[in-house]
Amino acid sequence: MLDYNHQPKFAEILNAVVDTALVVENAATTPRDYLGGSRIGHPCERALQLEFAGAPRDEGGSFSGQTLRIFAIGHALEDLAIRWLRAAGFDLCTRKGNRPDGDQFGFSVAGGRVRGHVDGIIAAAPENLKLGVPALWECKTMNARNWRETVKHGVTIAKPVYASQVALYQAYMDASVPGIAANPALLTAINKDTAELHHELIPFDADLAQRMSDRAVRILRATDAGELLPRIARDRDFHICQMCPWSNRCWSLVS
C-alpha cells in the first residue's frame, strides 16, 4: 500500500507512470523519414546524416518523459503566442483554410526527402508596425539564459540554427507564398521562466539559404552513396559530441 503521507515518494511514482506513458506514446509515432528544414543548421553534418538515415540512438539517447514534456510545453506556449498576436491585430495563418484541422503550411523538395513546416504566415499586421507582408512567423520557447542571450546578441549570433531555418523556409516558401522572401520574417521568442516576449525581424539571407540547401544536398548524396560525412570535432569530448544521441555510434566508426 502506498504511503500517501510520504509525498516525495508518491510524486516520484506518479511521475514515472506519466513519463512511461509519454515514452510509449512517442515510440508508437511514425519515425521521420526526411531531413527536416528546422534541423539543417545543426553544426554537425554527420549527426544530421545519422538522424536522416534513421540510425538508432545510443542507449539512453532516446527522448525521456521529461524531454517530451518540455516539447509539449513548447507547443502549448506556441498556441498561446498565436492567440496573443491575433488579439493584438495580426492576421496570422497557421493552418491551410484557417481551419484547426487543416494542414500546416510548408514545403517539400528533393522528392520529399527535405521538408519543413512553418509555424505561421502573417497576412496582415497592425499598421503602426509597418511590417511587410506576407511574412514568415516562427516561434521559439527558451529558458531564461538562452532567451537573454538571444535578446542581447540577436538570433543570428545566439541561435544560428534558428537563423538557418528561417532563411531556408523563406527561400522554399516563396514559390507557394510569393513575396515571403522579400519581407523580413518575424521570430517570437518566449522566456519559459518569466513569460517575457522577444520579437525580432530577420531579413532574408539568400547566401545562408543557399548554404543550407547545399548542405541538404550534400547529406542526401553522401547517404545514398554510403559515405560518412566528417565529424564536427577530432575529439569525442567536444561539447557538441557529448550531447549527441549518436555519439557512441559515431565514434565507434573507423572514420
Beta strands, then each sheet from edge to edge (+ up, - down):
strand 1: 35-36
strand 2: 91-93
strand 3: 106-109
strand 4: 114-117
strand 5: 120-124
strand 6: 135-142
strand 7: 185-191
strand 8: 197-202
sheet 1: 1+ 4+ 3-
sheet 2: 2+ 5- 6+ 7+ 8-
end
